[in-house]
Amino acid sequence: MNRALARSQCDRRRLAGTKDEPENHTFEWLTLVATGDIWIAQGTAAYTGGRTYSNLWVVRPGQDG
């Protein structure tokens, strides 16, 4: 098993049962690229305990946008 996959599985086990509450984090997102059929967005969640997570999403909107 590669290290990234092993770490991901450990993180999932460690975080199982945790729940985001409005008072324990902030979330911000930013559209980086928006073409006609593909959008790329970055989202960042910062938790009161000091951890920050940042993700990139590739979004393909439906026909209704």
mmCIF file as gemmi writes it, N, C-alpha and C atoms, coordinates in Angstrom:
data_model
loop_
_atom_site.group_PDB
_atom_site.id
_atom_site.type_symbol
_atom_site.label_atom_id
_atom_site.label_alt_id
_atom_site.label_comp_id
_atom_site.label_asym_id
_atom_site.label_entity_id
_atom_site.label_seq_id
_atom_site.pdbx_PDB_ins_code
_atom_site.Cartn_x
_atom_site.Cartn_y
_atom_site.Cartn_z
_atom_site.occupancy
_atom_site.B_iso_or_equiv
_atom_site.pdbx_formal_charge
_atom_site.auth_seq_id
_atom_site.auth_asym_id
_atom_site.pdbx_PDB_model_num
ATOM 1 N N . MET Axp A 1 ? 0.855 -1.178 0 1 0 ? 1 A 1
ATOM 2 C CA . MET Axp A 1 ? 0 0 0 1 0 ? 1 A 1
ATOM 3 C C . MET Axp A 1 ? 0.899 1.238 0 1 0 ? 1 A 1
ATOM 4 N N . ASN Axp A 2 ? 0.554 2.225 -0.834 1 0 ? 2 A 1
ATOM 5 C CA . ASN Axp A 2 ? 1.401 3.415 -0.861 1 0 ? 2 A 1
ATOM 6 C C . ASN Axp A 2 ? 1.133 4.304 0.35 1 0 ? 2 A 1
ATOM 7 N N . ARG Axp A 3 ? 2.063 5.188 0.651 1 0 ? 3 A 1
ATOM 8 C CA . ARG Axp A 3 ? 1.983 6.021 1.856 1 0 ? 3 A 1
ATOM 9 C C . ARG Axp A 3 ? 0.762 6.94 1.864 1 0 ? 3 A 1
ATOM 10 N N . ALA Axp A 4 ? 0.457 7.541 0.713 1 0 ? 4 A 1
ATOM 11 C CA . ALA Axp A 4 ? -0.68 8.471 0.652 1 0 ? 4 A 1
ATOM 12 C C . ALA Axp A 4 ? -1.978 7.742 0.954 1 0 ? 4 A 1
ATOM 13 N N . LEU Axp A 5 ? -2.152 6.556 0.4 1 0 ? 5 A 1
ATOM 14 C CA . LEU Axp A 5 ? -3.366 5.786 0.651 1 0 ? 5 A 1
ATOM 15 C C . LEU Axp A 5 ? -3.441 5.363 2.104 1 0 ? 5 A 1
ATOM 16 N N . ALA Axp A 6 ? -2.346 4.906 2.666 1 0 ? 6 A 1
ATOM 17 C CA . ALA Axp A 6 ? -2.326 4.5 4.076 1 0 ? 6 A 1
ATOM 18 C C . ALA Axp A 6 ? -2.666 5.676 4.978 1 0 ? 6 A 1
ATOM 19 N N . ARG Axp A 7 ? -2.099 6.833 4.68 1 0 ? 7 A 1
ATOM 20 C CA . ARG Axp A 7 ? -2.388 8.016 5.492 1 0 ? 7 A 1
ATOM 21 C C . ARG Axp A 7 ? -3.854 8.406 5.383 1 0 ? 7 A 1
ATOM 22 N N . SER Axp A 8 ? -4.391 8.352 4.167 1 0 ? 8 A 1
ATOM 23 C CA . SER Axp A 8 ? -5.795 8.682 3.959 1 0 ? 8 A 1
ATOM 24 C C . SER Axp A 8 ? -6.694 7.77 4.779 1 0 ? 8 A 1
ATOM 25 N N . GLN Axp A 9 ? -6.392 6.484 4.794 1 0 ? 9 A 1
ATOM 26 C CA . GLN Axp A 9 ? -7.202 5.54 5.56 1 0 ? 9 A 1
ATOM 27 C C . GLN Axp A 9 ? -7.08 5.805 7.051 1 0 ? 9 A 1
ATOM 28 N N . CYS Axp A 10 ? -5.885 6.135 7.531 1 0 ? 10 A 1
ATOM 29 C CA . CYS Axp A 10 ? -5.696 6.469 8.943 1 0 ? 10 A 1
ATOM 30 C C . CYS Axp A 10 ? -6.46 7.731 9.309 1 0 ? 10 A 1
ATOM 31 N N . ASP Axp A 11 ? -6.41 8.735 8.456 1 0 ? 11 A 1
ATOM 32 C CA . ASP Axp A 11 ? -7.139 9.976 8.714 1 0 ? 11 A 1
ATOM 33 C C . ASP Axp A 11 ? -8.634 9.714 8.791 1 0 ? 11 A 1
ATOM 34 N N . ARG Axp A 12 ? -9.153 8.881 7.9 1 0 ? 12 A 1
ATOM 35 C CA . ARG Axp A 12 ? -10.587 8.572 7.924 1 0 ? 12 A 1
ATOM 36 C C . ARG Axp A 12 ? -10.98 7.896 9.228 1 0 ? 12 A 1
ATOM 37 N N . ARG Axp A 13 ? -10.161 6.952 9.695 1 0 ? 13 A 1
ATOM 38 C CA . ARG Axp A 13 ? -10.463 6.28 10.963 1 0 ? 13 A 1
ATOM 39 C C . ARG Axp A 13 ? -10.404 7.268 12.123 1 0 ? 13 A 1
ATOM 40 N N . ARG Axp A 14 ? -9.403 8.128 12.116 1 0 ? 14 A 1
ATOM 41 C CA . ARG Axp A 14 ? -9.236 9.092 13.202 1 0 ? 14 A 1
ATOM 42 C C . ARG Axp A 14 ? -10.387 10.097 13.232 1 0 ? 14 A 1
ATOM 43 N N . LEU Axp A 15 ? -10.859 10.484 12.057 1 0 ? 15 A 1
ATOM 44 C CA . LEU Axp A 15 ? -11.906 11.496 11.981 1 0 ? 15 A 1
ATOM 45 C C . LEU Axp A 15 ? -13.318 10.919 12.027 1 0 ? 15 A 1
ATOM 46 N N . ALA Axp A 16 ? -13.449 9.612 11.98 1 0 ? 16 A 1
ATOM 47 C CA . ALA Axp A 16 ? -14.778 8.989 12.007 1 0 ? 16 A 1
ATOM 48 C C . ALA Axp A 16 ? -15.513 9.435 13.265 1 0 ? 16 A 1
ATOM 49 N N . GLY Axp A 17 ? -16.735 9.835 13.079 1 0 ? 17 A 1
ATOM 50 C CA . GLY Axp A 17 ? -17.543 10.276 14.208 1 0 ? 17 A 1
ATOM 51 C C . GLY Axp A 17 ? -17.385 11.742 14.551 1 0 ? 17 A 1
ATOM 52 N N . THR Axp A 18 ? -16.46 12.445 13.902 1 0 ? 18 A 1
ATOM 53 C CA . THR Axp A 18 ? -16.343 13.876 14.156 1 0 ? 18 A 1
ATOM 54 C C . THR Axp A 18 ? -17.338 14.604 13.266 1 0 ? 18 A 1
ATOM 55 N N . LYS Axp A 19 ? -17.732 15.747 13.707 1 0 ? 19 A 1
ATOM 56 C CA . LYS Axp A 19 ? -18.747 16.502 12.966 1 0 ? 19 A 1
ATOM 57 C C . LYS Axp A 19 ? -18.344 17.967 12.936 1 0 ? 19 A 1
ATOM 58 N N . ASP Axp A 20 ? -18.43 18.571 11.763 1 0 ? 20 A 1
ATOM 59 C CA . ASP Axp A 20 ? -18.187 20.004 11.67 1 0 ? 20 A 1
ATOM 60 C C . ASP Axp A 20 ? -19.373 20.739 12.267 1 0 ? 20 A 1
ATOM 61 N N . GLU Axp A 21 ? -19.078 21.667 13.137 1 0 ? 21 A 1
ATOM 62 C CA . GLU Axp A 21 ? -20.087 22.553 13.712 1 0 ? 21 A 1
ATOM 63 C C . GLU Axp A 21 ? -19.746 23.968 13.273 1 0 ? 21 A 1
ATOM 64 N N . PRO Axp A 22 ? -20.754 24.832 13.13 1 0 ? 22 A 1
ATOM 65 C CA . PRO Axp A 22 ? -20.477 26.198 12.658 1 0 ? 22 A 1
ATOM 66 C C . PRO Axp A 22 ? -19.429 26.938 13.492 1 0 ? 22 A 1
ATOM 67 N N . GLU Axp A 23 ? -19.35 26.644 14.773 1 0 ? 23 A 1
ATOM 68 C CA . GLU Axp A 23 ? -18.427 27.38 15.629 1 0 ? 23 A 1
ATOM 69 C C . GLU Axp A 23 ? -17.016 26.794 15.679 1 0 ? 23 A 1
ATOM 70 N N . ASN Axp A 24 ? -16.771 25.635 15.044 1 0 ? 24 A 1
ATOM 71 C CA . ASN Axp A 24 ? -15.435 25.045 15.159 1 0 ? 24 A 1
ATOM 72 C C . ASN Axp A 24 ? -14.579 25.191 13.898 1 0 ? 24 A 1
ATOM 73 N N . HIS Axp A 25 ? -15.075 25.903 12.89 1 0 ? 25 A 1
ATOM 74 C CA . HIS Axp A 25 ? -14.274 26.065 11.68 1 0 ? 25 A 1
ATOM 75 C C . HIS Axp A 25 ? -14.8 27.216 10.824 1 0 ? 25 A 1
ATOM 76 N N . THR Axp A 26 ? -13.964 27.635 9.906 1 0 ? 26 A 1
ATOM 77 C CA . THR Axp A 26 ? -14.4 28.563 8.861 1 0 ? 26 A 1
ATOM 78 C C . THR Axp A 26 ? -14.143 27.882 7.524 1 0 ? 26 A 1
ATOM 79 N N . PHE Axp A 27 ? -14.891 28.27 6.519 1 0 ? 27 A 1
ATOM 80 C CA . PHE Axp A 27 ? -14.703 27.707 5.19 1 0 ? 27 A 1
ATOM 81 C C . PHE Axp A 27 ? -14.756 28.831 4.178 1 0 ? 27 A 1
ATOM 82 N N . GLU Axp A 28 ? -13.788 28.839 3.282 1 0 ? 28 A 1
ATOM 83 C CA . GLU Axp A 28 ? -13.759 29.817 2.198 1 0 ? 28 A 1
ATOM 84 C C . GLU Axp A 28 ? -13.507 29.085 0.895 1 0 ? 28 A 1
ATOM 85 N N . TRP Axp A 29 ? -14.071 29.594 -0.186 1 0 ? 29 A 1
ATOM 86 C CA . TRP Axp A 29 ? -13.8 29.003 -1.492 1 0 ? 29 A 1
ATOM 87 C C . TRP Axp A 29 ? -13.564 30.102 -2.501 1 0 ? 29 A 1
ATOM 88 N N . LEU Axp A 30 ? -12.822 29.743 -3.54 1 0 ? 30 A 1
ATOM 89 C CA . LEU Axp A 30 ? -12.439 30.692 -4.568 1 0 ? 30 A 1
ATOM 90 C C . LEU Axp A 30 ? -12.467 29.98 -5.914 1 0 ? 30 A 1
ATOM 91 N N . THR Axp A 31 ? -13.119 30.586 -6.881 1 0 ? 31 A 1
ATOM 92 C CA . THR Axp A 31 ? -13.103 30.036 -8.236 1 0 ? 31 A 1
ATOM 93 C C . THR Axp A 31 ? -11.776 30.414 -8.877 1 0 ? 31 A 1
ATOM 94 N N . LEU Axp A 32 ? -11.008 29.416 -9.283 1 0 ? 32 A 1
ATOM 95 C CA . LEU Axp A 32 ? -9.717 29.661 -9.906 1 0 ? 32 A 1
ATOM 96 C C . LEU Axp A 32 ? -9.829 29.758 -11.421 1 0 ? 32 A 1
ATOM 97 N N . VAL Axp A 33 ? -10.655 28.888 -12.02 1 0 ? 33 A 1
ATOM 98 C CA . VAL Axp A 33 ? -10.857 28.86 -13.463 1 0 ? 33 A 1
ATOM 99 C C . VAL Axp A 33 ? -12.324 28.571 -13.724 1 0 ? 33 A 1
ATOM 100 N N . ALA Axp A 34 ? -12.912 29.295 -14.667 1 0 ? 34 A 1
ATOM 101 C CA . ALA Axp A 34 ? -14.297 29.023 -15.063 1 0 ? 34 A 1
ATOM 102 C C . ALA Axp A 34 ? -14.378 29.134 -16.575 1 0 ? 34 A 1
ATOM 103 N N . THR Axp A 35 ? -14.434 27.982 -17.225 1 0 ? 35 A 1
ATOM 104 C CA . THR Axp A 35 ? -14.65 27.966 -18.662 1 0 ? 35 A 1
ATOM 105 C C . THR Axp A 35 ? -16.098 27.559 -18.88 1 0 ? 35 A 1
ATOM 106 N N . GLY Axp A 36 ? -16.504 27.39 -20.105 1 0 ? 36 A 1
ATOM 107 C CA . GLY Axp A 36 ? -17.889 27.028 -20.368 1 0 ? 36 A 1
ATOM 108 C C . GLY Axp A 36 ? -18.323 25.729 -19.737 1 0 ? 36 A 1
ATOM 109 N N . ASP Axp A 37 ? -17.44 24.727 -19.725 1 0 ? 37 A 1
ATOM 110 C CA . ASP Axp A 37 ? -17.867 23.422 -19.258 1 0 ? 37 A 1
ATOM 111 C C . ASP Axp A 37 ? -17.067 22.862 -18.092 1 0 ? 37 A 1
ATOM 112 N N . ILE Axp A 38 ? -16.028 23.556 -17.636 1 0 ? 38 A 1
ATOM 113 C CA . ILE Axp A 38 ? -15.253 23.097 -16.487 1 0 ? 38 A 1
ATOM 114 C C . ILE Axp A 38 ? -14.914 24.291 -15.597 1 0 ? 38 A 1
ATOM 115 N N . TRP Axp A 39 ? -15.126 24.09 -14.31 1 0 ? 39 A 1
ATOM 116 C CA . TRP Axp A 39 ? -14.738 25.083 -13.321 1 0 ? 39 A 1
ATOM 117 C C . TRP Axp A 39 ? -13.738 24.426 -12.381 1 0 ? 39 A 1
ATOM 118 N N . ILE Axp A 40 ? -12.767 25.184 -11.907 1 0 ? 40 A 1
ATOM 119 C CA . ILE Axp A 40 ? -11.842 24.696 -10.891 1 0 ? 40 A 1
ATOM 120 C C . ILE Axp A 40 ? -11.934 25.654 -9.713 1 0 ? 40 A 1
ATOM 121 N N . ALA Axp A 41 ? -12.194 25.076 -8.541 1 0 ? 41 A 1
ATOM 122 C CA . ALA Axp A 41 ? -12.353 25.875 -7.33 1 0 ? 41 A 1
ATOM 123 C C . ALA Axp A 41 ? -11.425 25.353 -6.242 1 0 ? 41 A 1
ATOM 124 N N . GLN Axp A 42 ? -10.989 26.261 -5.374 1 0 ? 42 A 1
ATOM 125 C CA . GLN Axp A 42 ? -10.192 25.887 -4.217 1 0 ? 42 A 1
ATOM 126 C C . GLN Axp A 42 ? -11.01 26.187 -2.974 1 0 ? 42 A 1
ATOM 127 N N . GLY Axp A 43 ? -11.101 25.22 -2.093 1 0 ? 43 A 1
ATOM 128 C CA . GLY Axp A 43 ? -11.802 25.409 -0.825 1 0 ? 43 A 1
ATOM 129 C C . GLY Axp A 43 ? -10.834 25.206 0.322 1 0 ? 43 A 1
ATOM 130 N N . THR Axp A 44 ? -10.953 26.041 1.357 1 0 ? 44 A 1
ATOM 131 C CA . THR Axp A 44 ? -10.075 25.934 2.516 1 0 ? 44 A 1
ATOM 132 C C . THR Axp A 44 ? -10.913 25.958 3.783 1 0 ? 44 A 1
ATOM 133 N N . ALA Axp A 45 ? -10.719 24.931 4.613 1 0 ? 45 A 1
ATOM 134 C CA . ALA Axp A 45 ? -11.387 24.858 5.913 1 0 ? 45 A 1
ATOM 135 C C . ALA Axp A 45 ? -10.317 25.024 6.983 1 0 ? 45 A 1
ATOM 136 N N . ALA Axp A 46 ? -10.52 25.991 7.881 1 0 ? 46 A 1
ATOM 137 C CA . ALA Axp A 46 ? -9.588 26.235 8.988 1 0 ? 46 A 1
ATOM 138 C C . ALA Axp A 46 ? -10.326 25.95 10.293 1 0 ? 46 A 1
ATOM 139 N N . TYR Axp A 47 ? -9.772 25.056 11.095 1 0 ? 47 A 1
ATOM 140 C CA . TYR Axp A 47 ? -10.41 24.627 12.338 1 0 ? 47 A 1
ATOM 141 C C . TYR Axp A 47 ? -9.809 25.328 13.54 1 0 ? 47 A 1
ATOM 142 N N . THR Axp A 48 ? -10.62 25.504 14.577 1 0 ? 48 A 1
ATOM 143 C CA . THR Axp A 48 ? -10.171 26.203 15.773 1 0 ? 48 A 1
ATOM 144 C C . THR Axp A 48 ? -9.001 25.504 16.451 1 0 ? 48 A 1
ATOM 145 N N . GLY Axp A 49 ? -8.833 24.203 16.248 1 0 ? 49 A 1
ATOM 146 C CA . GLY Axp A 49 ? -7.709 23.471 16.826 1 0 ? 49 A 1
ATOM 147 C C . GLY Axp A 49 ? -6.393 23.718 16.117 1 0 ? 49 A 1
ATOM 148 N N . GLY Axp A 50 ? -6.411 24.48 15.028 1 0 ? 50 A 1
ATOM 149 C CA . GLY Axp A 50 ? -5.184 24.825 14.326 1 0 ? 50 A 1
ATOM 150 C C . GLY Axp A 50 ? -4.978 24.127 12.995 1 0 ? 50 A 1
ATOM 151 N N . ARG Axp A 51 ? -5.753 23.108 12.696 1 0 ? 51 A 1
ATOM 152 C CA . ARG Axp A 51 ? -5.575 22.406 11.415 1 0 ? 51 A 1
ATOM 153 C C . ARG Axp A 51 ? -6.267 23.165 10.297 1 0 ? 51 A 1
ATOM 154 N N . THR Axp A 52 ? -5.626 23.154 9.123 1 0 ? 52 A 1
ATOM 155 C CA . THR Axp A 52 ? -6.195 23.768 7.928 1 0 ? 52 A 1
ATOM 156 C C . THR Axp A 52 ? -6.121 22.762 6.792 1 0 ? 52 A 1
ATOM 157 N N . TYR Axp A 53 ? -7.218 22.626 6.069 1 0 ? 53 A 1
ATOM 158 C CA . TYR Axp A 53 ? -7.282 21.714 4.936 1 0 ? 53 A 1
ATOM 159 C C . TYR Axp A 53 ? -7.659 22.51 3.7 1 0 ? 53 A 1
ATOM 160 N N . SER Axp A 54 ? -6.975 22.234 2.596 1 0 ? 54 A 1
ATOM 161 C CA . SER Axp A 54 ? -7.247 22.923 1.349 1 0 ? 54 A 1
ATOM 162 C C . SER Axp A 54 ? -7.407 21.875 0.253 1 0 ? 54 A 1
ATOM 163 N N . ASN Axp A 55 ? -8.437 22.04 -0.565 1 0 ? 55 A 1
ATOM 164 C CA . ASN Axp A 55 ? -8.732 21.085 -1.622 1 0 ? 55 A 1
ATOM 165 C C . ASN Axp A 55 ? -9.006 21.819 -2.926 1 0 ? 55 A 1
ATOM 166 N N . LEU Axp A 56 ? -8.75 21.129 -4.024 1 0 ? 56 A 1
ATOM 167 C CA . LEU Axp A 56 ? -9.125 21.626 -5.343 1 0 ? 56 A 1
ATOM 168 C C . LEU Axp A 56 ? -10.24 20.753 -5.874 1 0 ? 56 A 1
ATOM 169 N N . TRP Axp A 57 ? -11.24 21.381 -6.488 1 0 ? 57 A 1
ATOM 170 C CA . TRP Axp A 57 ? -12.35 20.652 -7.086 1 0 ? 57 A 1
ATOM 171 C C . TRP Axp A 57 ? -12.445 20.984 -8.564 1 0 ? 57 A 1
ATOM 172 N N . VAL Axp A 58 ? -12.627 19.964 -9.365 1 0 ? 58 A 1
ATOM 173 C CA . VAL Axp A 58 ? -12.956 20.141 -10.779 1 0 ? 58 A 1
ATOM 174 C C . VAL Axp A 58 ? -14.464 19.941 -10.865 1 0 ? 58 A 1
ATOM 175 N N . VAL Axp A 59 ? -15.161 20.963 -11.331 1 0 ? 59 A 1
ATOM 176 C CA . VAL Axp A 59 ? -16.622 20.938 -11.363 1 0 ? 59 A 1
ATOM 177 C C . VAL Axp A 59 ? -17.081 20.979 -12.823 1 0 ? 59 A 1
ATOM 178 N N . ARG Axp A 60 ? -17.937 20.06 -13.16 1 0 ? 60 A 1
ATOM 179 C CA . ARG Axp A 60 ? -18.564 20.064 -14.484 1 0 ? 60 A 1
ATOM 180 C C . ARG Axp A 60 ? -20.059 20.294 -14.255 1 0 ? 60 A 1
ATOM 181 N N . PRO Axp A 61 ? -20.51 21.539 -14.423 1 0 ? 61 A 1
ATOM 182 C CA . PRO Axp A 61 ? -21.912 21.844 -14.12 1 0 ? 61 A 1
ATOM 183 C C . PRO Axp A 61 ? -22.871 21.112 -15.058 1 0 ? 61 A 1
ATOM 184 N N . GLY Axp A 62 ? -24.058 20.847 -14.532 1 0 ? 62 A 1
ATOM 185 C CA . GLY Axp A 62 ? -25.102 20.249 -15.348 1 0 ? 62 A 1
ATOM 186 C C . GLY Axp A 62 ? -25.617 21.245 -16.373 1 0 ? 62 A 1
ATOM 187 N N . GLN Axp A 63 ? -26.533 20.818 -17.202 1 0 ? 63 A 1
ATOM 188 C CA . GLN Axp A 63 ? -27.041 21.688 -18.248 1 0 ? 63 A 1
ATOM 189 C C . GLN Axp A 63 ? -27.755 22.91 -17.701 1 0 ? 63 A 1
ATOM 190 N N . ASP Axp A 64 ? -28.252 22.821 -16.461 1 0 ? 64 A 1
ATOM 191 C CA . ASP Axp A 64 ? -28.95 23.966 -15.879 1 0 ? 64 A 1
ATOM 192 C C . ASP Axp A 64 ? -27.995 24.897 -15.099 1 0 ? 64 A 1
ATOM 193 N N . GLY Axp A 65 ? -26.68 24.611 -15.2 1 0 ? 65 A 1
ATOM 194 C CA . GLY Axp A 65 ? -25.671 25.472 -14.565 1 0 ? 65 A 1
ATOM 195 C C . GLY Axp A 65 ? -25.42 25.095 -13.167 1 0 ? 65 A 1
